[in-house]
């Protein structure tokens, strides 16, 4: 069974950058669609970015042009590069993997991103 571990969250100033990692074990991450989601206090969890098995990507409008999702199948890891961070990006960030039917099979435990001066 696949296991996911997120890392890379931190406190960063507005305009700064962070790179989050979603490391998989127990299965090859290459067979899944991988999504990054975030949840701020009092708000619903929302999709940030998603990468398909063929490498195609999609992003929430709020992060387009600032965030980049990528996958390194050799490292069994999916990354989320976040640039030009804003206070509104403050949230717990989670990754998940979905199978070919679009069924989510695993969530990670999350990593906290705080954007504040």
Residue, then its C-alpha position, 0 to 999 in steps of 0.5 A: x500500500x502506498x504511503x505518502x510523506x509531505x515535507x518542506x513547509x515552513x514560515x516564510x515572508x511574503x514574496x518568498x519561495x518554498x518547495x514542498x515534497x510528497x515522497x511515496x513509498x510502498x508503490x511507484x508514484x508514477x502510476x498515480x495522478x498526484x494532487x496537492x491540496x491546501x486547507x486554511x483554518x475555517x476553510x474547505x480543503x481546495x485543490x492547488x495543483x495536479x499532475x497526471x501520469x503523462x505529466x500534464x498539469x492543472x492549477x487553481x487560478x489563485x496559484x497559476x504563474x506562481x506555483x509549479x508541480x513536477x514529478x521525479x519518478x526516479x525519486x518517487x516524489x512529487x514537488x510543489x515549487x511555490x514562488x511569490x508567496x502571499x499571506x493567503x497561501x498560508x495553509x496546511x498542504x496535503x498531497x494525495x494519489x488517485x488511481x486511473x479511476x480517479x479514486x483517491x487511495x491515499x492522503x499524506x499527513x500534511x505540512x504547514x506553510x505560513x506566509x507572514x512578515 
